[in-house]
Amino acid sequence: MDPNPILIVDDDDDILAAGRLLLRRHYARVDTCSDPTGIPALLGATDYGAILLDMNFGPGESSGAQGFQWLKKILELDPDAVVVLITAHGGVDLAVEAMKLGATDFVAKPWQNEKLIATLSAAVKLKRSRSEAAQLKAALAAGDGDPMLGDSEALRVVRTLIERAAPTEANVLILGENGTGKELAARALHAQSARADSVFMSVDLGAVPESLFESELFGHIKGAFTNAHKDRVGRIQAASGGTLFLDEIGNLPLHLQAKLLSALEQRQVFPVGSTRAHPVDVRVIAATNLPATQLHDEARFRQDLLFRLNTVEIEMPPLRARRDDVPLIAEHYAGLYSRKYNTAPKTFSPEALSAMTTYDWPGNVRELRHAVERAVILAAGDRLEPGDLNLETTPQGSPIPDTPDRHVDGNEELNLEKLERNAIQRALNRNRYNISHAARDLGLTRAALYRRMEKHGL
């Protein structure tokens, strides 16, 4: 169950009850509020993973003006808040305006349960990303580091490429293993571009089902298909004027790659069910964990789309290729999580620093961050030792071996929670923290795997 709290703000008690019943099966805490004037007090007391906000309050209201007013107020109180607007009224123009004002997504009443859960899952993930980015930005302002921590030669090359490419309108393709900071690089490109004051729209293509791809990216009109009760703006149109970040582009099937290529070449989208084109002005930054050899395989990835995306190509180095950066990153996160959990400052013993520097980190910075967070929470003393980091001992450059199933005997572990955690850890290790491949091995969706990783602190 996701520990991030959710807030629903709606003046309809039936909507609040339905939302609470649905979401409490997925989130540990679901707060509801029928009067939007209570929002400031709620935000002052709780850092919400996502906020579901109604667009209209009071009988006869349908303009959405109140929703815009409270959206602005929420973002004034918490610029990193993730707000999903809900309404029974409004079309594409209203949704575009809402997203330009800072809304993350737009859900029409009556909602589809599966769609709402998927939307919130993406919203909570975005909130985590924003929180981490804000913490790193604060560290930069304090002189403690920058969004991509480290001073290795490999990282200096990446910084130079970002500085040169950011001010241009060139599309950028970011390559790298999971956990190397591809989204941080994308946000750095956006922040240093002429579009910095416009929207940065992130789309995780690995989490978008094929059946919803066109609706999500291009939008749809009312009646285009079953349950299309309202017009919906697509992510590409919502990003117009800003930057469109297409994460996990390598997971897109070939027939959908063709549709994306057409939209990017023509600089316009056709919502599902519509014959009217909507012009778009976006700068595209794409990212993938696929190796270059697979990207250049025509059976796997369209070469004309690749040429469209990789005007500039940036490869994020794995952590094992910049081992000298490990102590700095670890110490940064030790300080960050000590403050977050209100514990005494933690330091690393020389043995712990040596263990971290020689470890291969198959999950890269993401795995290091989780290891340090877990150590800060569970360590008995103020000095972190190798055992606190729970690192597998393997030769450098070698994948962490998967442990074969043991014969059932009296000592066999039968606790379901531990079995689930061990299975997830084994799948992540086996696939070197490639989330898509690990999810496939476990028979889960990416979103479901992320939820279970959060649950088990992985």
Sequence and secondary structure as in RCSB ss.txt:
>XXXX:A:sequence
MDPNPILIVDDDDDILAAGRLLLRRHYARVDTCSDPTGIPALLGATDYGAILLDMNFGPGESSGAQGFQWLKKIL
ELDPDAVVVLITAHGGVDLAVEAMKLGATDFVAKPWQNEKLIATLSAAVKLKRSRSEAAQLKAALAAGDGDPMLG
DSEALRVVRTLIERAAPTEANVLILGENGTGKELAARALHAQSARADSVFMSVDLGAVPESLFESELFGHIKGAF
TNAHKDRVGRIQAASGGTLFLDEIGNLPLHLQAKLLSALEQRQVFPVGSTRAHPVDVRVIAATNLPATQLHDEAR
FRQDLLFRLNTVEIEMPPLRARRDDVPLIAEHYAGLYSRKYNTAPKTFSPEALSAMTTYDWPGNVRELRHAVERA
VILAAGDRLEPGDLNLETTPQGSPIPDTPDRHVDGNEELNLEKLERNAIQRALNRNRYNISHAARDLGLTRAALY
RRMEKHGL
>XXXX:A:secstr
 B S EEEE S HHHHHHHHHHHTTTBS EEEESSGGGHHHHHHH   SEEEEES  STT  S HHHHHHHHHHH
HH TT  EEEEESS  HHHHHHHHHTT  EEEESS  HHHHHHHHHHHHHHHHHHHHHHHHHHHHHTTS  SS  
  HHHHHHHHHHHHHTTS   EEEE  TTS HHHHHHHHHHTSTTTTS EEEEEGGGS GGGHHHHHHEE TTSS
TT  S EE HHHHTTTSEEEEETGGGS HHHHHHHHHHHHHTEE  BT    EE   EEEEEE S HHHHT TTT
S HHHHHHH SEEEE   GGG GGGHHHHHHHHHHHHHHHTT    EE HHHHHHHHHS  TTHHHHHHHHHHHH
HHH SSSEE HHHHT     TT            TT    HHHHHHHHHHHHHHHTTT HHHHHHHHT  HHHHH
HHHHHHT 
